[in-house]
């Protein structure tokens, strides 16, 4: 957060950046809500999946494939 406020004061020859802390807080809250919605449930890339490995080879699988990999003695992470 400190870095974000520091970067708000950065200025270059072609661009001036400044945003008030109240505006920044409002934008961050809005961004948070949007991210929360877009990463929940089925929209989340990790939804209904698990990670497994065998001999340091990691693989992401769907939960419905788990029984096959248990028979292959792969570790669940």
VOMI-739006 format. One record per atom (N, C-alpha, C): residue number from 1; residue in three letters; atom name; x, y, z. Coordinates in pm, 1 decimal, always signed. Layout:
# residues N
k=NUM&r=ALA&a=CA&u=X&v=Y&w=Z .
...
END
This chain:
# residues 77
k=1&r=UNK&a=N&u=+83.3&v=-118.6&w=+0.0 .
k=1&r=UNK&a=CA&u=+0.0&v=+0.0&w=+0.0 .
k=1&r=UNK&a=C&u=+87.6&v=+124.7&w=+0.0 .
k=2&r=UNK&a=N&u=+195.6&v=+121.4&w=+76.5 .
k=2&r=UNK&a=CA&u=+285.1&v=+236.7&w=+82.1 .
k=2&r=UNK&a=C&u=+344.2&v=+263.7&w=-56.0 .
k=3&r=UNK&a=N&u=+383.8&v=+157.6&w=-125.4 .
k=3&r=UNK&a=CA&u=+440.0&v=+174.7&w=-259.4 .
k=3&r=UNK&a=C&u=+336.2&v=+235.4&w=-353.9 .
k=4&r=UNK&a=N&u=+212.1&v=+194.4&w=-342.2 .
k=4&r=UNK&a=CA&u=+106.7&v=+247.9&w=-428.9 .
k=4&r=UNK&a=C&u=+92.5&v=+398.6&w=-408.9 .
k=5&r=UNK&a=N&u=+93.9&v=+443.6&w=-284.0 .
k=5&r=UNK&a=CA&u=+83.1&v=+586.8&w=-258.8 .
k=5&r=UNK&a=C&u=+207.0&v=+660.5&w=-307.5 .
k=6&r=UNK&a=N&u=+323.5&v=+598.6&w=-296.7 .
k=6&r=UNK&a=CA&u=+445.7&v=+659.0&w=-347.2 .
k=6&r=UNK&a=C&u=+438.8&v=+674.4&w=-498.1 .
k=7&r=UNK&a=N&u=+390.3&v=+572.1&w=-566.1 .
k=7&r=UNK&a=CA&u=+381.6&v=+574.8&w=-711.8 .
k=7&r=UNK&a=C&u=+279.5&v=+677.8&w=-761.2 .
k=8&r=UNK&a=N&u=+183.2&v=+714.1&w=-678.0 .
k=8&r=UNK&a=CA&u=+85.4&v=+813.9&w=-718.7 .
k=8&r=UNK&a=C&u=+151.2&v=+949.4&w=-742.9 .
k=9&r=UNK&a=N&u=+266.8&v=+972.3&w=-681.1 .
k=9&r=UNK&a=CA&u=+334.9&v=+1100.6&w=-696.3 .
k=9&r=UNK&a=C&u=+438.9&v=+1099.9&w=-808.0 .
k=10&r=UNK&a=N&u=+458.6&v=+988.4&w=-874.4 .
k=10&r=UNK&a=CA&u=+558.0&v=+980.1&w=-981.2 .
k=10&r=UNK&a=C&u=+516.6&v=+1067.2&w=-1099.6 .
k=11&r=UNK&a=N&u=+615.8&v=+1134.5&w=-1154.8 .
k=11&r=UNK&a=CA&u=+590.6&v=+1222.0&w=-1268.7 .
k=11&r=UNK&a=C&u=+698.4&v=+1195.0&w=-1373.2 .
k=12&r=UNK&a=N&u=+659.0&v=+1192.1&w=-1498.2 .
k=12&r=UNK&a=CA&u=+755.9&v=+1180.1&w=-1607.4 .
k=12&r=UNK&a=C&u=+734.2&v=+1298.3&w=-1702.4 .
k=13&r=UNK&a=N&u=+815.1&v=+1306.9&w=-1805.7 .
k=13&r=UNK&a=CA&u=+801.8&v=+1417.0&w=-1901.0 .
k=13&r=UNK&a=C&u=+669.3&v=+1412.3&w=-1975.6 .
k=14&r=UNK&a=N&u=+616.5&v=+1291.9&w=-1993.6 .
k=14&r=UNK&a=CA&u=+493.9&v=+1278.5&w=-2073.7 .
k=14&r=UNK&a=C&u=+368.2&v=+1255.3&w=-1989.9 .
k=15&r=UNK&a=N&u=+384.6&v=+1231.4&w=-1861.3 .
k=15&r=UNK&a=CA&u=+266.2&v=+1197.4&w=-1782.0 .
k=15&r=UNK&a=C&u=+279.1&v=+1247.7&w=-1639.2 .
k=16&r=UNK&a=N&u=+175.1&v=+1307.0&w=-1590.3 .
k=16&r=UNK&a=CA&u=+168.5&v=+1345.9&w=-1450.4 .
k=16&r=UNK&a=C&u=+65.5&v=+1256.1&w=-1384.3 .
k=17&r=UNK&a=N&u=+103.2&v=+1199.2&w=-1273.5 .
k=17&r=UNK&a=CA&u=+10.2&v=+1110.7&w=-1203.6 .
k=17&r=UNK&a=C&u=-14.9&v=+1163.1&w=-1064.4 .
k=18&r=UNK&a=N&u=-138.9&v=+1178.4&w=-1035.2 .
k=18&r=UNK&a=CA&u=-176.4&v=+1206.5&w=-896.6 .
k=18&r=UNK&a=C&u=-321.7&v=+1169.1&w=-879.6 .
k=19&r=UNK&a=N&u=-349.1&v=+1106.4&w=-769.1 .
k=19&r=UNK&a=CA&u=-486.1&v=+1071.9&w=-733.3 .
k=19&r=UNK&a=C&u=-495.5&v=+1086.1&w=-582.1 .
k=20&r=UNK&a=N&u=-602.8&v=+1140.5&w=-534.9 .
k=20&r=UNK&a=CA&u=-616.4&v=+1160.3&w=-390.4 .
k=20&r=UNK&a=C&u=-632.5&v=+1026.0&w=-320.7 .
k=21&r=UNK&a=N&u=-598.8&v=+1022.0&w=-194.3 .
k=21&r=UNK&a=CA&u=-607.5&v=+895.8&w=-120.6 .
k=21&r=UNK&a=C&u=-752.2&v=+846.5&w=-110.5 .
k=22&r=UNK&a=N&u=-847.3&v=+939.2&w=-103.0 .
k=22&r=UNK&a=CA&u=-988.5&v=+898.1&w=-98.7 .
k=22&r=UNK&a=C&u=-1030.4&v=+833.9&w=-230.7 .
k=23&r=UNK&a=N&u=-986.6&v=+892.9&w=-341.3 .
k=23&r=UNK&a=CA&u=-1018.2&v=+834.9&w=-472.1 .
k=23&r=UNK&a=C&u=-951.9&v=+698.8&w=-487.3 .
k=24&r=UNK&a=N&u=-827.2&v=+691.3&w=-443.3 .
k=24&r=UNK&a=CA&u=-754.0&v=+565.4&w=-452.3 .
k=24&r=UNK&a=C&u=-822.8&v=+457.1&w=-370.4 .
k=25&r=UNK&a=N&u=-864.2&v=+489.9&w=-250.1 .
k=25&r=UNK&a=CA&u=-933.0&v=+393.7&w=-164.6 .
k=25&r=UNK&a=C&u=-1062.1&v=+345.4&w=-230.6 .
k=26&r=UNK&a=N&u=-1135.6&v=+437.4&w=-288.2 .
k=26&r=UNK&a=CA&u=-1260.6&v=+402.2&w=-355.5 .
k=26&r=UNK&a=C&u=-1234.8&v=+308.4&w=-473.4 .
k=27&r=UNK&a=N&u=-1132.8&v=+340.1&w=-553.8 .
k=27&r=UNK&a=CA&u=-1099.6&v=+255.8&w=-668.3 .
k=27&r=UNK&a=C&u=-1052.9&v=+117.5&w=-624.9 .
k=28&r=UNK&a=N&u=-973.8&v=+109.8&w=-518.5 .
k=28&r=UNK&a=CA&u=-926.0&v=-18.7&w=-469.1 .
k=28&r=UNK&a=C&u=-1042.3&v=-105.0&w=-418.5 .
k=29&r=UNK&a=N&u=-1136.7&v=-44.7&w=-349.9 .
k=29&r=UNK&a=CA&u=-1252.8&v=-119.8&w=-301.0 .
k=29&r=UNK&a=C&u=-1335.9&v=-173.0&w=-418.0 .
k=30&r=UNK&a=N&u=-1354.5&v=-88.7&w=-518.3 .
k=30&r=UNK&a=CA&u=-1430.1&v=-131.2&w=-636.2 .
k=30&r=UNK&a=C&u=-1357.4&v=-244.9&w=-708.5 .
k=31&r=UNK&a=N&u=-1226.3&v=-230.1&w=-725.0 .
k=31&r=UNK&a=CA&u=-1144.8&v=-333.5&w=-787.9 .
k=31&r=UNK&a=C&u=-1153.9&v=-464.4&w=-709.7 .
k=32&r=UNK&a=N&u=-1149.6&v=-454.1&w=-576.8 .
k=32&r=UNK&a=CA&u=-1159.3&v=-572.5&w=-490.3 .
k=32&r=UNK&a=C&u=-1290.5&v=-646.6&w=-510.6 .
k=33&r=UNK&a=N&u=-1399.7&v=-573.1&w=-515.6 .
k=33&r=UNK&a=CA&u=-1530.9&v=-635.6&w=-536.4 .
k=33&r=UNK&a=C&u=-1537.7&v=-706.0&w=-671.4 .
k=34&r=UNK&a=N&u=-1484.6&v=-640.5&w=-773.8 .
k=34&r=UNK&a=CA&u=-1486.4&v=-699.1&w=-907.4 .
k=34&r=UNK&a=C&u=-1402.7&v=-826.2&w=-911.9 .
k=35&r=UNK&a=N&u=-1282.2&v=-821.8&w=-852.7 .
k=35&r=UNK&a=CA&u=-1195.8&v=-939.3&w=-849.8 .
k=35&r=UNK&a=C&u=-1259.9&v=-1052.9&w=-770.9 .
k=36&r=UNK&a=N&u=-1321.6&v=-1020.0&w=-660.1 .
k=36&r=UNK&a=CA&u=-1387.7&v=-1121.2&w=-577.9 .
k=36&r=UNK&a=C&u=-1496.1&v=-1192.8&w=-657.8 .
k=37&r=UNK&a=N&u=-1575.7&v=-1115.8&w=-730.2 .
k=37&r=UNK&a=CA&u=-1681.4&v=-1174.6&w=-811.5 .
k=37&r=UNK&a=C&u=-1623.0&v=-1258.8&w=-925.8 .
k=38&r=UNK&a=N&u=-1522.9&v=-1204.9&w=-993.2 .
k=38&r=UNK&a=CA&u=-1470.7&v=-1273.1&w=-1111.3 .
k=38&r=UNK&a=C&u=-1388.2&v=-1396.5&w=-1078.1 .
k=39&r=UNK&a=N&u=-1348.6&v=-1413.4&w=-951.9 .
k=39&r=UNK&a=CA&u=-1268.8&v=-1528.9&w=-912.7 .
k=39&r=UNK&a=C&u=-1344.9&v=-1625.6&w=-821.9 .
k=40&r=UNK&a=N&u=-1476.5&v=-1613.8&w=-815.9 .
k=40&r=UNK&a=CA&u=-1552.7&v=-1701.1&w=-726.5 .
k=40&r=UNK&a=C&u=-1622.1&v=-1813.7&w=-803.9 .
k=41&r=UNK&a=N&u=-1632.4&v=-1928.4&w=-737.2 .
k=41&r=UNK&a=CA&u=-1704.5&v=-2041.7&w=-795.0 .
k=41&r=UNK&a=C&u=-1646.2&v=-2092.7&w=-925.1 .
k=42&r=UNK&a=N&u=-1730.8&v=-2119.7&w=-1020.9 .
k=42&r=UNK&a=CA&u=-1691.6&v=-2178.7&w=-1148.7 .
k=42&r=UNK&a=C&u=-1595.2&v=-2088.3&w=-1225.5 .
k=43&r=UNK&a=N&u=-1601.2&v=-1958.2&w=-1203.1 .
k=43&r=UNK&a=CA&u=-1513.5&v=-1865.2&w=-1274.7 .
k=43&r=UNK&a=C&u=-1368.0&v=-1872.7&w=-1226.2 .
k=44&r=UNK&a=N&u=-1345.0&v=-1939.1&w=-1114.8 .
k=44&r=UNK&a=CA&u=-1209.9&v=-1953.5&w=-1061.1 .
k=44&r=UNK&a=C&u=-1138.9&v=-2068.0&w=-1133.4 .
k=45&r=UNK&a=N&u=-1016.8&v=-2044.7&w=-1178.9 .
k=45&r=UNK&a=CA&u=-943.4&v=-2146.8&w=-1255.2 .
k=45&r=UNK&a=C&u=-909.6&v=-2269.5&w=-1170.0 .
k=46&r=UNK&a=N&u=-912.1&v=-2256.6&w=-1038.4 .
k=46&r=UNK&a=CA&u=-881.2&v=-2368.7&w=-950.2 .
k=46&r=UNK&a=C&u=-1007.4&v=-2443.3&w=-903.8 .
k=47&r=UNK&a=N&u=-1123.0&v=-2396.4&w=-946.8 .
k=47&r=UNK&a=CA&u=-1248.9&v=-2455.7&w=-902.7 .
k=47&r=UNK&a=C&u=-1257.7&v=-2602.8&w=-942.7 .
k=48&r=UNK&a=N&u=-1290.4&v=-2687.4&w=-846.2 .
k=48&r=UNK&a=CA&u=-1313.9&v=-2829.8&w=-867.4 .
k=48&r=UNK&a=C&u=-1190.0&v=-2903.4&w=-920.3 .
k=49&r=UNK&a=N&u=-1071.6&v=-2851.7&w=-888.2 .
k=49&r=UNK&a=CA&u=-947.9&v=-2918.0&w=-929.2 .
k=49&r=UNK&a=C&u=-858.6&v=-2938.2&w=-808.0 .
k=50&r=UNK&a=N&u=-764.7&v=-3029.8&w=-821.1 .
k=50&r=UNK&a=CA&u=-664.7&v=-3051.8&w=-716.8 .
k=50&r=UNK&a=C&u=-529.7&v=-3075.6&w=-784.0 .
k=51&r=UNK&a=N&u=-425.4&v=-3056.2&w=-706.8 .
k=51&r=UNK&a=CA&u=-289.5&v=-3079.7&w=-757.0 .
k=51&r=UNK&a=C&u=-239.2&v=-3212.7&w=-703.8 .
k=52&r=UNK&a=N&u=-174.4&v=-3289.1&w=-790.1 .
k=52&r=UNK&a=CA&u=-115.0&v=-3416.9&w=-750.7 .
k=52&r=UNK&a=C&u=+29.6&v=-3418.1&w=-799.3 .
k=53&r=UNK&a=N&u=+109.7&v=-3510.2&w=-743.1 .
k=53&r=UNK&a=CA&u=+245.9&v=-3523.6&w=-794.6 .
k=53&r=UNK&a=C&u=+298.0&v=-3664.6&w=-775.5 .
k=54&r=UNK&a=N&u=+395.5&v=-3698.1&w=-855.8 .
k=54&r=UNK&a=CA&u=+466.5&v=-3824.4&w=-844.9 .
k=54&r=UNK&a=C&u=+606.9&v=-3798.8&w=-898.1 .
k=55&r=UNK&a=N&u=+705.1&v=-3827.6&w=-815.5 .
k=55&r=UNK&a=CA&u=+845.5&v=-3805.3&w=-852.7 .
k=55&r=UNK&a=C&u=+870.7&v=-3660.4&w=-896.1 .
k=56&r=UNK&a=N&u=+815.8&v=-3568.5&w=-820.5 .
k=56&r=UNK&a=CA&u=+830.3&v=-3424.2&w=-846.9 .
k=56&r=UNK&a=C&u=+773.1&v=-3379.4&w=-980.7 .
k=57&r=UNK&a=N&u=+679.9&v=-3452.7&w=-1035.2 .
k=57&r=UNK&a=CA&u=+605.3&v=-3410.3&w=-1153.5 .
k=57&r=UNK&a=C&u=+465.7&v=-3371.1&w=-1104.9 .
k=58&r=UNK&a=N&u=+434.5&v=-3243.8&w=-1115.0 .
k=58&r=UNK&a=CA&u=+308.1&v=-3192.3&w=-1063.8 .
k=58&r=UNK&a=C&u=+207.0&v=-3179.4&w=-1176.3 .
k=59&r=UNK&a=N&u=+80.6&v=-3207.9&w=-1141.2 .
k=59&r=UNK&a=CA&u=-24.8&v=-3203.2&w=-1242.2 .
k=59&r=UNK&a=C&u=-153.7&v=-3157.3&w=-1175.8 .
k=60&r=UNK&a=N&u=-228.0&v=-3072.3&w=-1244.0 .
k=60&r=UNK&a=CA&u=-358.3&v=-3026.6&w=-1195.7 .
k=60&r=UNK&a=C&u=-464.9&v=-3111.2&w=-1262.4 .
k=61&r=UNK&a=N&u=-552.5&v=-3172.9&w=-1182.3 .
k=61&r=UNK&a=CA&u=-657.4&v=-3258.7&w=-1237.7 .
k=61&r=UNK&a=C&u=-793.4&v=-3218.4&w=-1182.0 .
k=62&r=UNK&a=N&u=-898.6&v=-3262.5&w=-1248.1 .
k=62&r=UNK&a=CA&u=-1033.8&v=-3243.7&w=-1196.2 .
k=62&r=UNK&a=C&u=-1059.7&v=-3348.4&w=-1088.1 .
k=63&r=UNK&a=N&u=-1141.9&v=-3312.8&w=-992.4 .
k=63&r=UNK&a=CA&u=-1169.1&v=-3404.4&w=-881.7 .
k=63&r=UNK&a=C&u=-1229.9&v=-3536.2&w=-928.4 .
k=64&r=UNK&a=N&u=-1305.3&v=-3534.6&w=-1037.3 .
k=64&r=UNK&a=CA&u=-1367.2&v=-3659.7&w=-1083.6 .
k=64&r=UNK&a=C&u=-1265.5&v=-3757.4&w=-1141.8 .
k=65&r=UNK&a=N&u=-1140.9&v=-3713.1&w=-1167.5 .
k=65&r=UNK&a=CA&u=-1034.9&v=-3801.7&w=-1215.8 .
k=65&r=UNK&a=C&u=-949.3&v=-3856.5&w=-1101.7 .
k=66&r=UNK&a=N&u=-980.4&v=-3819.2&w=-979.5 .
k=66&r=UNK&a=CA&u=-896.4&v=-3851.8&w=-865.0 .
k=66&r=UNK&a=C&u=-878.6&v=-4001.3&w=-843.5 .
k=67&r=UNK&a=N&u=-983.2&v=-4079.2&w=-856.5 .
k=67&r=UNK&a=CA&u=-973.0&v=-4223.3&w=-829.7 .
k=67&r=UNK&a=C&u=-869.2&v=-4290.6&w=-919.3 .
k=68&r=UNK&a=N&u=-860.8&v=-4248.8&w=-1044.2 .
k=68&r=UNK&a=CA&u=-760.8&v=-4304.3&w=-1135.6 .
k=68&r=UNK&a=C&u=-619.5&v=-4277.1&w=-1084.0 .
k=69&r=UNK&a=N&u=-595.0&v=-4156.3&w=-1040.7 .
k=69&r=UNK&a=CA&u=-460.8&v=-4119.5&w=-996.9 .
k=69&r=UNK&a=C&u=-426.1&v=-4179.9&w=-861.2 .
k=70&r=UNK&a=N&u=-524.6&v=-4205.3&w=-778.8 .
k=70&r=UNK&a=CA&u=-498.2&v=-4275.1&w=-651.1 .
k=70&r=UNK&a=C&u=-449.4&v=-4416.2&w=-680.5 .
k=71&r=UNK&a=N&u=-508.3&v=-4481.4&w=-779.7 .
k=71&r=UNK&a=CA&u=-462.6&v=-4614.9&w=-818.5 .
k=71&r=UNK&a=C&u=-318.9&v=-4611.9&w=-869.7 .
k=72&r=UNK&a=N&u=-278.3&v=-4500.5&w=-929.4 .
k=72&r=UNK&a=CA&u=-141.7&v=-4485.2&w=-978.9 .
k=72&r=UNK&a=C&u=-45.2&v=-4442.8&w=-867.0 .
k=73&r=UNK&a=N&u=-97.0&v=-4434.0&w=-744.8 .
k=73&r=UNK&a=CA&u=-20.2&v=-4395.7&w=-625.5 .
k=73&r=UNK&a=C&u=+47.1&v=-4258.8&w=-636.0 .
k=74&r=UNK&a=N&u=-26.2&v=-4165.8&w=-687.2 .
k=74&r=UNK&a=CA&u=+25.1&v=-4028.4&w=-691.6 .
k=74&r=UNK&a=C&u=-16.3&v=-3958.0&w=-564.9 .
k=75&r=UNK&a=N&u=+67.4&v=-3865.9&w=-518.2 .
k=75&r=UNK&a=CA&u=+40.3&v=-3791.6&w=-396.3 .
k=75&r=UNK&a=C&u=-51.0&v=-3673.0&w=-427.2 .
k=76&r=UNK&a=N&u=-141.7&v=-3646.2&w=-334.6 .
k=76&r=UNK&a=CA&u=-233.9&v=-3533.6&w=-349.6 .
k=76&r=UNK&a=C&u=-177.9&v=-3416.2&w=-272.0 .
k=77&r=UNK&a=N&u=-174.5&v=-3300.2&w=-334.7 .
k=77&r=UNK&a=CA&u=-122.4&v=-3177.6&w=-268.9 .
k=77&r=UNK&a=C&u=-233.9&v=-3083.4&w=-240.3 .
END
